[in-house]
Amino acid sequence: MKRSSLHVLHYLSTAIIWASVYMIAVEERMGNEDFIICQRLLTENIVDIKDMRDVLKMQNRIVRFSHPVSLITLESGIQGVFKHVSNGEDACEVAAFKAAKFLGFPYVPPTVLRTINGTRGSFQLYIPTNFDPAHRGNIALVLKKAHPDDIANLKIFYFVIGQWDTEAHNLLINRHNDSVKIIVIDNGCICSHKHVKYGEYPFLKLSADESLNTQDWNLPFPFERAKTLISPTQESLKDILGSSVPDGLCKWLLAMQPLKYVVYHNACWVSFTGHLKGIDGHPFAYTTYYPEKTIEQLKKLNLEIIKEIFSDSVGLEFLTEEFLTSILERRDQIVAHYNLFKSRSAT
């Protein structure tokens, strides 16, 4: 056998050994049932592919996505939702699943990365549901019927993991009599860089331009310098965000009025003031109720665990040290508020 062939065999055998060790560690963390589902999502042959738009329309559900989404049936009968999205959102869908498994809340369906028909994307277990929270008024019904721990855990998870798109269409709901099961999907937006104070709306990094020359690299984020745009035009947005910003992004921002923005670190950061409100008037990712077990598990988060959660995102542009440490910073905000409420209740 040629030397090159021996080298390849050695490489493959080493890779298989390390892959086996890695999968054993993953199985121990996620539990046997979810591990088996992930393995099937990764390896089983595909027997059917349907456009998810057609599936939702047949179910009289609201369609709220623009990228390609497919409902895929595997040979065992398991179905999964395959999404091809850019900028690392597919890997973040996996990260949200892994984060939920570590924390023990909320329920995020098993999710893997898979290449299907030459396209890489997130592949998530499909959960049939009997209630559509995206229809007007339905999310309020869910908040009233669901267990307080589940609602609090959802809001805490959203804040810590950085999910700013908290609209109802990113949830699935199963209802049985007075029981409500919340299923959390569509978490790709957590890849956005953001600055936020707990109880307020986050500022998202939407564009960067070296010509802004802000000279503020050693300064904290200037929340106090935020400005509000009232009835902006596409032209005025481009004056702020830069002329290279796509027209599609400008049109999307115009639909999110009013807008607050900050120029910081040679970039424009935008907050959708008044958007994504909960029924109590606060941003949805906010609660004054903190289950003790939730806080205990949050305290176990550290930088090494967060890096493991985002291990599928290594090499992607969004995954910086600042991005990773910001998760711990938001966790610390939650713990600080918990301690404050606990001290007040004690007096």
N, C-alpha and C positions, 0 to 999 in steps of 0.2 A: 504494500500500500504506500502511496506517495506521502511525503512528509506533510504536504498541505492538507491531505485528507485526514491524516491522524490529528492534525491541529484542529480541524473542524469538528471531528468526533469528540475530542477532549473538551472543546468549547461547549458543544451541545450537551454533553453529559454533565458538565459543571453547571450550566444554565438550568438544566432540569432539576438538579439537586437543590440549587438555591431557590428555584420556583416552588419546589415542594415544601421547603422550610418556610418560605413566605406564606404560602397558602395555609399551612397548618396554623401559623400565628394569626392569620386573618380569621380562620374558622373559630379559633378559641375566643376571639373578641366578638364576632358578630353572632355566634350561635349556629348550631348545626342546620336548622331549617333554612335560614337566610343564606348560609354558605352554599347549600345544595341548589337553591334557586339561582344564585349568582353563577354557579358553575354551569347550570343549564342555559342561562341567558348567554353565557360566553361561548358555549360549544355546540349546542343542539342545532340540527339542520332546520332550515326555514321551509315551511310548507305553504304559507300564504302571506301576502302583503296587501294591505288596504290603506288608502289615503285616510288619515285620521279626520279630515274635514268631513268626508262622506259619512264616516261612522258617527260623528257627533251630530250631524244634521239628521240622520236617521233616528237618533235618540232625542231629538228636539233640544239639543244642548247648544249653548252659545259658543261660537268659535272665536277665540281671542288670540290667535297667533298668526304670524306672517311667514315663518320659516317652514321648510318641509318637515312634516311629522307623519309617521306611518304606524299603523297597528299591525304587528307582526305575530303570526302564529307559528310556534315551534312544533317539532314532531311529537312531543309529549302532550301537546294541547295547551301548554303554557303560552300566554300572550304577553307581549311587551310593547312598550311605546318607544319607537326609535326616533330620535331627533338629531338633525344635523344643524349645529349652530357654531358660530365662530367665536374668536377672542377668548377661548378657554371656557366657554359656558358649558360645554359638554362635560369637561373634567370637573367643573364645579358641581354639576348634578351628582356626580359620584362622591365628591367631598361632602355634600350635604347629607347623603345617606350615611357615610362613615361617621360624620359628626353626631348625627342622631343616634347611631348605634352606641357610640361611646358614652354620650350623655344619658341615654335611656329615654329620650323624648325629643321631639314628637315622633309620630310614625311617618317615616319616609320609606317608600317601597324600595326593595333591593334594586340597585342600579350599578351598571358596569359600563365600560367603554368597549365598543365593538365596531369592527369594520364590516359593513354590509353593502354588497354590490359596489365595492371600491370606495365607499364613503365612510369615514370615521364619525362616530357620534355616540351619544349617550343612549343606553338601552335599559329601560326601566320596567319592572313588573307592572303589568296593567291590572288595575283594581276596578272591577265593575261596581258602580255605585247607583243608588236609588234616589239621589237628591242633588240638585244643581245649585250650589251657592251663588253662582254668577247671575242668576235671575234676580231682578230688583227686589230688595227687601229680604231675600233669603238668608243673607249672612247674619242679619240681626236675629233671625229665628235660631240660628245655630248658636250664637253667643249666649242666648237665653237658655237653651236646652243642654248644652255641653257641660261636662264636669268642670268646675272652676280650676282644678289643677291642669286640665288639658288646655284650657284657654290661656292660662298664665304661662304654661310651658311653651306654647306656640309663640306667644309674644316675646318671651325671653329668648327663645331660640332664634327668632327672626332678628332681634337686635344684636345678639352676640355674633352670630354667623355672618351678619351683614346683608341680610335679604331686605332690600328696600322696597321691592315691588310686592306689596302685601295685599293687593286686591284679591277679591274673592275667587276669581277664576284660577288662582294658583293653589286652590284647595279642592279636594274631593271630599264628599260627605256621604256616609251611610247612616240612615236613620232606621231604628226599629223601636216602635212605641216611643218611650221617653229616652231611649239610649241614642247617643250621637257619637259616631266614630269619625275623627278628623284625620284625613290623609293629606300629607304635605307634598306637593309636587312643584315643578318649574322653579328650581332654585338657582338657575344659571346666573342670575344677576348678582350673585354674591361676589363675582369677580371684580365688580366695580370698586375703585378706590373711593373712600368716603371719610368724612369727618362729621361727627354727630355728638350732641349732648343728649343724654337720656331724657326722653319726654319731649324732644324737639324733632324737627324733620332733618334728615341727613343732607349734607352737601356732597354731591357726586362730582367726581372729576370727569369732565366731558371733553375738554380739549386742552392741548398744551402748545405753547408757541414760545420759542426762545427769545423772540423779539420783545416779549412783554418785560423781560429784564427786571423782575420784581425785587431782587436783592433781599430776600427774606428767608434764606435757607435755614437760619438758626433761630427763627421765630416760631412760636406756636401758631396754630390756625386762628386767623383773626375773625372769629364769629361776630365780634362787635362791629366790624367794618362792612357787614353785609348790606347790599343795596337791593331794593325791590324794583322790578320792572313792571310798570303798569301799561297794559295794552301795547307791548312791543311789536314792532314790525320785523319782517325777515331781515331787512337791511340793518335795523338797529341791533338785532341779535348778532349779525355777522361782524358789526363793529366791535362787539364785546368778545365774542368767541373766536373771531378770526375769519378772514375771507375764505379760507380753505375748508370750513365746516360744510358738510354736504347739505344740500337743500332739504333732503328728507329729514335730517336731524332737526333742522330749524323748524320745519312744519310740525314735527312731533312736539317740540318745546313750546311752540305757540299754542298748542292745545292744552298745555299744562299750566296755564296762567292761574294766579300770579306767580312770578318767578323771583326768587332771591338768589343773588350770586355774589361770589367773592373771587377776586383775582389773587392767587397765592401760588408760590413755587412755579412761576412761569406757566400757570394753567388757570383755566376758568372752572370754578366749582359752582354747581347750580343746585338749589333746593326747591322742590316742588311744594311751596307753601300752600296749605289747604288741600293738598292732594293726599290720597291714601289715608283719610281720616277714619278713626274708629267711631262707633256710635256715641262714645262719651266725649267727643270733641278732641281727644288726644290722637297723636299718631298711633296707628294700630300696634306698632311694636313697642308698647308701653303698658305696664301694669303696676298696681300698688299691692298686689297679692303675690307672695313668694313662697311656694312649697319648700319646706325644709330640705327634702331630698334633692330638689333641683339645685339649691344653693350648694349643698355638699358636693354634688357632682361637678358643678361649675368650677369649684375651687380646685378640682383635680386637674383641670386643664393646665398644660404648660407648653412651652414652645416646641418641645420635641413631639408631643402628641399632635399639635396643630400641623407640624410639618408632615407627620404621617398621614393625617387626614387629607392633606393636599398633595400627597405624593404623586398622584396622577397628573398634576399640573406643573411638575418640575420642567423648567425650560421655557415656560410660557411667560409672556411679557408682564402680565399683571402680578405674577408671584414674586414679590419683592420682600425683603426683610421688614420693611415698613408695613406692608399689607398683613403679614403674619402677626406682627406685634400689635397691630391695631385691634385684632380679635381679643387679645388679652386685655387691652385697654378698655374695650367695651364690656368685657366680663367684669373688670374691676368697677366700672360704673354701676353695674347691676348689684354687685355685692355691697357697694357703698350705700346704695338706696335701701337695700334689704336691712343693713345695719341701722340706718337712720329710722326706718319704720319700726324696727324691733325695739330700739331705745325709746321711741315715742310711746309705743304701746305699753312698755314696762312702767312708764310714769303715769 
